[in-house]
Amino acid sequence: MARRPGRPRASGDPDGERDTRRDVLDAAAALFCTVGFTSTSTRAIADAAGVRQASIYHHFAGKDAILLELLLGTVRPSLELADALAAGAEPAAARLWTLVHADVGLLCAGPVNLGVLYVLPEVAGEQFAEFHALRSRLRARYSELATAAGDGDDRGELALGLVESVILRRRDTPDVDVAAVQDAVADGVLRLVGCTPAEIARARAVPVTLTV
């Protein structure tokens, strides 16, 4: 069974028809990130997925809908994590470190670097408003945690930018040491918001419990 691209999504998909949907997403992700969105046809996606072209339209209205689903899959898991961390009782620095560490790991997961799709000119269109809305909510969560963890200044935009810089790093260094990058970026975000080395060390050591 093909793996889903990008940040891991929730498990538990039923077998059968959902396999076709997943295969279409896998094939489209690979093509969008190599050939390009404009140059990729639904026929090419169908051929790569090993399905009939008509099967794509059973699951998606067209290429835009496929791209939207891929983009949403890069944000939803991180936003769900951020929402859970926002309700935590641990020190804000520990919760921010946990979010960054996990988010970087998610961005580096999967066979395809879906983050590069963010810069597609087509993504600015209104049909991708849901993606932009979720990303804005994620940015707001970063701002809340960054402000609470640091010196009071809102550096959420800079924090998220540092996290998403791993997209380019992964593009330039496909065999990047993910664990090392997770630690480095998480520490870097805490330094960015004004945490001292001692505070960063404490943040790394605090176990964070998520309430589901």
C-alpha positions as CSV (number, residue, x, y, z in Angstrom):
1,M,0.0,0.0,0.0
2,A,1.4,3.4,-1.0
3,R,2.3,5.8,1.8
4,R,0.6,9.2,2.0
5,P,2.8,12.1,1.1
6,G,3.7,15.0,3.3
7,R,2.9,15.4,7.0
8,P,1.4,12.2,8.3
9,R,-2.4,12.1,8.4
10,A,-4.6,10.3,10.9
11,S,-4.5,6.5,10.5
12,G,-7.6,4.3,10.3
13,D,-8.7,4.9,6.7
14,P,-11.0,2.0,5.5
15,D,-9.8,-0.2,2.8
16,G,-11.3,-0.3,-0.7
17,E,-12.3,2.9,-2.3
18,R,-10.1,5.0,0.0
19,D,-7.1,3.2,-1.4
20,T,-7.8,4.7,-4.8
21,R,-8.1,8.2,-3.2
22,R,-4.7,7.7,-1.4
23,D,-3.0,6.5,-4.5
24,V,-4.3,9.5,-6.5
25,L,-2.9,11.8,-3.8
26,D,0.4,10.0,-3.8
27,A,0.7,10.2,-7.5
28,A,-0.4,13.8,-7.7
29,A,2.0,14.8,-5.0
30,A,5.0,13.3,-6.8
31,L,4.0,14.9,-10.1
32,F,3.2,18.3,-8.7
33,C,6.5,18.5,-6.9
34,T,8.6,17.3,-9.9
35,V,6.8,18.1,-13.2
36,G,4.8,21.0,-11.8
37,F,1.1,21.7,-11.2
38,T,0.3,23.4,-14.5
39,S,2.2,20.7,-16.5
40,T,0.4,17.8,-14.7
41,S,-2.8,16.5,-16.3
42,T,-5.4,14.4,-14.6
43,R,-4.6,11.7,-17.1
44,A,-1.0,11.7,-16.0
45,I,-2.1,11.4,-12.4
46,A,-4.4,8.5,-13.3
47,D,-1.6,6.8,-15.2
48,A,0.8,7.3,-12.3
49,A,-1.7,6.1,-9.7
50,G,-2.7,3.1,-11.8
51,V,-6.4,4.0,-12.0
52,R,-8.8,5.1,-14.7
53,Q,-9.1,8.8,-15.2
54,A,-12.8,8.7,-14.4
55,S,-11.9,7.3,-10.9
56,I,-10.2,10.6,-10.1
57,Y,-13.4,12.5,-10.6
58,H,-15.2,10.1,-8.2
59,H,-13.1,11.4,-5.4
60,F,-12.0,14.9,-6.6
61,A,-13.6,17.6,-8.7
62,G,-10.3,18.2,-10.5
63,K,-6.7,19.2,-10.0
64,D,-7.4,22.1,-7.8
65,A,-9.3,19.8,-5.4
66,I,-6.4,17.4,-5.3
67,L,-3.9,20.2,-4.6
68,L,-6.1,21.6,-1.9
69,E,-6.3,18.2,-0.1
70,L,-2.6,17.9,-0.3
71,L,-2.1,21.4,1.2
72,L,-4.6,20.8,4.0
73,G,-2.8,17.6,4.9
74,T,0.4,19.6,5.6
75,V,-1.4,21.9,8.1
76,R,-4.2,20.0,9.8
77,P,-2.0,17.7,12.0
78,S,0.1,20.6,13.1
79,L,-2.9,22.7,14.0
80,E,-4.5,19.9,15.9
81,L,-1.3,19.5,17.9
82,A,-1.0,23.3,18.5
83,D,-4.6,23.4,19.7
84,A,-3.9,20.5,22.2
85,L,-0.7,22.2,23.4
86,A,-2.5,25.5,23.9
87,A,-4.7,23.9,26.5
88,G,-1.7,22.4,28.4
89,A,-0.5,23.3,31.9
90,E,3.2,22.9,31.2
91,P,5.4,26.0,30.9
92,A,4.8,27.8,27.6
93,A,8.5,27.3,26.5
94,A,8.1,23.5,26.9
95,R,4.9,23.5,24.9
96,L,6.4,25.7,22.2
97,W,9.5,23.5,22.0
98,T,7.3,20.4,21.7
99,L,5.2,22.0,18.9
100,V,8.3,23.1,16.9
101,H,10.0,19.7,17.3
102,A,7.0,17.8,16.1
103,D,6.2,20.2,13.3
104,V,9.7,20.0,11.9
105,G,9.4,16.2,12.0
106,L,6.1,16.3,10.2
107,L,7.5,18.6,7.5
108,C,10.4,16.2,6.9
109,A,8.2,13.1,6.9
110,G,6.9,11.3,3.9
111,P,8.5,10.5,0.5
112,V,7.5,13.9,-1.1
113,N,8.5,17.4,0.2
114,L,5.0,18.9,-0.1
115,G,6.0,22.1,1.5
116,V,7.4,23.3,-1.8
117,L,3.8,23.5,-3.1
118,Y,3.3,26.5,-0.8
119,V,5.1,28.8,-3.3
120,L,3.0,27.7,-6.3
121,P,1.4,30.9,-7.8
122,E,-1.9,28.9,-8.1
123,V,-2.1,28.5,-4.4
124,A,-2.9,32.2,-4.0
125,G,-6.3,31.6,-5.6
126,E,-9.6,31.8,-3.7
127,Q,-10.1,28.1,-4.2
128,F,-7.4,27.5,-1.6
129,A,-8.9,29.8,1.0
130,E,-9.4,26.9,3.4
131,F,-5.7,26.1,3.4
132,H,-4.8,29.8,4.1
133,A,-7.3,30.0,6.9
134,L,-5.9,26.9,8.6
135,R,-2.3,28.2,8.2
136,S,-3.4,31.5,9.7
137,R,-4.8,29.7,12.7
138,L,-1.5,27.7,13.1
139,R,0.4,31.0,12.9
140,A,-1.8,32.4,15.6
141,R,-1.1,29.5,17.9
142,Y,2.6,30.0,17.3
143,S,2.2,33.6,18.3
144,E,0.3,32.8,21.5
145,L,3.0,30.3,22.6
146,A,5.9,32.5,21.5
147,T,4.6,35.5,23.3
148,A,4.0,33.5,26.5
149,A,7.3,31.7,26.3
150,G,9.5,34.7,25.5
151,D,9.9,38.3,26.5
152,G,6.3,39.3,25.6
153,D,6.9,40.3,22.0
154,D,5.0,38.5,19.3
155,R,7.5,36.6,17.3
156,G,5.1,33.9,16.1
157,E,5.5,34.8,12.4
158,L,9.3,34.5,12.7
159,A,9.0,31.3,14.7
160,L,6.8,29.7,12.0
161,G,9.1,31.0,9.3
162,L,12.0,29.3,11.0
163,V,10.1,26.1,11.2
164,E,9.1,26.2,7.6
165,S,12.7,26.9,6.5
166,V,13.2,23.2,6.7
167,I,11.2,22.9,3.5
168,L,14.0,24.5,1.6
169,R,16.6,22.7,3.6
170,R,15.0,19.3,2.7
171,R,14.8,20.4,-0.9
172,D,18.5,21.2,-1.0
173,T,19.6,18.3,1.3
174,P,17.2,15.3,0.8
175,D,19.2,13.1,3.2
176,V,19.0,15.7,6.0
177,D,19.4,14.4,9.6
178,V,15.8,14.9,10.7
179,A,16.4,14.3,14.4
180,A,19.3,16.8,14.5
181,V,17.3,19.4,12.6
182,Q,14.3,19.0,14.9
183,D,16.5,19.7,18.0
184,A,18.3,22.6,16.3
185,V,15.2,24.4,15.1
186,A,13.2,23.8,18.3
187,D,16.1,25.3,20.3
188,G,16.5,28.1,17.7
189,V,12.9,29.1,18.1
190,L,13.2,29.4,21.8
191,R,16.3,31.5,21.4
192,L,14.4,33.7,18.9
193,V,11.6,34.4,21.4
194,G,14.1,35.4,24.1
195,C,14.6,32.2,26.2
196,T,18.0,31.8,27.9
197,P,20.1,28.6,27.5
198,A,18.9,27.5,31.0
199,E,15.3,28.0,30.0
200,I,15.8,26.1,26.8
201,A,17.4,23.2,28.7
202,R,14.4,23.1,31.1
203,A,12.0,23.2,28.2
204,R,13.6,20.2,26.6
205,A,13.4,18.3,29.8
206,V,9.8,18.9,30.7
207,P,7.5,16.1,29.6
208,V,4.4,17.5,27.8
209,T,1.2,15.6,28.2
210,L,-1.5,16.1,25.5
211,T,-5.1,16.0,26.6
212,V,-7.2,14.3,23.9
